[in-house]
Amino acid sequence: MKNGATDSGTNSSLAIVETLQRIGEVPESFPVWPGARQASPAIRKATVERFPYLIAFEQHKDYALVLGVAHQKRRPLYWLARASRATA
């Protein structure tokens, strides 16, 4: 039982790393977060394959800023306060 939990944790960590790599390669391929279409910079979401996690990130010109890795059902918007504020 203990190995199963460790394997699951390792697998989820690897899946998160793979998703972060995809974000780094093609951030514009991920959808804009619903309700955040007016945000500047754009807030996008990436689903972690095989696990119930989302990665929220801002797409900037030269980089992507990860706001949070969130469980889809537990406090999914906890990271929102970390989003950049648009300046006029």
C-alpha contacts under 8 A as a table, 3 or more apart, distances in Angstrom:
res1	aa1	res2	aa2	distance
1	M	4	G	5.20
1	M	5	A	6.56
2	K	5	A	5.34
2	K	6	T	6.37
3	N	6	T	4.98
3	N	7	D	5.94
4	G	7	D	5.05
4	G	8	S	6.07
5	A	8	S	5.09
5	A	9	G	6.20
6	T	9	G	5.10
6	T	10	T	6.10
7	D	10	T	5.05
7	D	11	N	5.94
8	S	11	N	5.04
8	S	12	S	6.07
9	G	12	S	5.19
9	G	13	S	6.13
10	T	13	S	5.10
10	T	14	L	6.19
11	N	14	L	5.10
11	N	15	A	6.15
12	S	15	A	5.00
12	S	16	I	6.17
12	S	51	F	6.70
13	S	16	I	5.11
13	S	17	V	6.25
14	L	17	V	5.05
14	L	18	E	6.16
15	A	18	E	5.08
15	A	19	T	6.21
15	A	48	V	6.23
15	A	49	E	6.52
15	A	50	R	7.76
15	A	51	F	7.91
16	I	19	T	5.07
16	I	20	L	6.18
16	I	48	V	6.01
17	V	20	L	5.03
17	V	21	Q	6.22
18	E	21	Q	5.08
18	E	22	R	6.38
19	T	22	R	5.07
19	T	23	I	6.22
19	T	46	A	7.15
19	T	47	T	7.63
19	T	48	V	6.03
19	T	49	E	7.85
20	L	23	I	4.96
20	L	24	G	6.22
21	Q	24	G	5.04
21	Q	25	E	6.28
22	R	25	E	5.04
22	R	26	V	6.00
22	R	27	P	7.20
23	I	26	V	5.47
23	I	27	P	4.54
23	I	30	F	7.80
23	I	46	A	7.59
23	I	64	A	7.32
24	G	27	P	6.06
24	G	63	Y	7.44
24	G	64	A	6.73
26	V	29	S	5.65
26	V	30	F	7.91
27	P	30	F	6.00
27	P	59	Q	6.61
27	P	64	A	7.07
28	E	31	P	7.53
28	E	59	Q	7.50
30	F	44	R	6.15
30	F	45	K	6.14
30	F	46	A	5.94
31	P	44	R	5.56
31	P	45	K	6.03
31	P	46	A	7.52
32	V	36	A	6.81
32	V	37	R	6.42
32	V	42	A	6.68
32	V	43	I	5.76
32	V	44	R	4.16
32	V	45	K	6.36
33	W	36	A	5.36
33	W	37	R	7.01
33	W	43	I	5.72
33	W	44	R	4.87
33	W	45	K	5.66
33	W	56	A	7.95
34	P	37	R	6.83
35	G	38	Q	7.78
36	A	39	A	5.27
36	A	42	A	7.19
36	A	43	I	6.26
37	R	42	A	6.83
37	R	43	I	7.66
38	Q	42	A	7.55
39	A	42	A	5.33
39	A	43	I	6.68
39	A	86	A	7.12
40	S	43	I	7.70
40	S	84	S	7.74
40	S	85	R	7.54
40	S	86	A	5.54
41	P	58	E	5.98
41	P	59	Q	6.05
41	P	60	H	6.11
41	P	84	S	7.31
41	P	86	A	7.33
42	A	58	E	5.53
42	A	59	Q	5.57
42	A	60	H	7.65
43	I	56	A	6.83
43	I	57	F	5.58
43	I	58	E	4.47
43	I	59	Q	6.48
43	I	83	A	7.94
44	R	56	A	5.84
44	R	57	F	5.41
44	R	58	E	6.12
44	R	59	Q	7.09
45	K	54	L	6.38
45	K	55	I	5.54
45	K	56	A	4.67
45	K	57	F	6.34
46	A	54	L	5.53
46	A	55	I	5.05
46	A	56	A	6.61
47	T	52	P	7.82
47	T	53	Y	6.18
47	T	54	L	4.57
47	T	55	I	6.42
48	V	51	F	5.76
48	V	52	P	6.93
48	V	53	Y	5.43
48	V	54	L	5.82
48	V	55	I	7.31
49	E	52	P	7.94
52	P	71	H	5.77
52	P	72	Q	5.61
52	P	73	K	7.93
53	Y	69	V	6.64
53	Y	70	A	5.44
53	Y	71	H	4.44
53	Y	72	Q	5.44
54	L	69	V	5.75
54	L	70	A	5.32
54	L	71	H	6.37
54	L	72	Q	6.31
55	I	66	V	7.11
55	I	67	L	7.54
55	I	68	G	5.81
55	I	69	V	4.50
55	I	70	A	6.33
56	A	66	V	6.05
56	A	67	L	5.40
56	A	68	G	5.42
56	A	69	V	6.48
56	A	70	A	7.76
56	A	79	W	7.73
57	F	64	A	6.33
57	F	65	L	5.32
57	F	66	V	4.22
57	F	67	L	5.11
57	F	68	G	7.13
58	E	64	A	5.58
58	E	65	L	5.10
58	E	66	V	6.52
58	E	67	L	7.18
58	E	83	A	7.44
59	Q	63	Y	6.58
59	Q	64	A	4.72
59	Q	65	L	6.67
60	H	63	Y	5.24
60	H	64	A	5.62
60	H	65	L	7.39
66	V	69	V	7.90
67	L	79	W	5.72
67	L	80	L	7.47
67	L	82	R	6.01
67	L	83	A	6.61
68	G	78	Y	7.93
68	G	79	W	5.36
70	A	74	R	7.45
70	A	75	R	7.24
70	A	76	P	5.37
70	A	77	L	7.49
70	A	78	Y	7.71
70	A	79	W	7.96
71	H	74	R	5.35
71	H	75	R	7.09
71	H	76	P	5.88
72	Q	75	R	7.70
72	Q	76	P	5.43
73	K	76	P	6.12
75	R	78	Y	5.57
76	P	79	W	7.83
77	L	80	L	5.52
78	Y	81	A	7.23
79	W	82	R	5.52
79	W	83	A	7.37
80	L	83	A	5.56
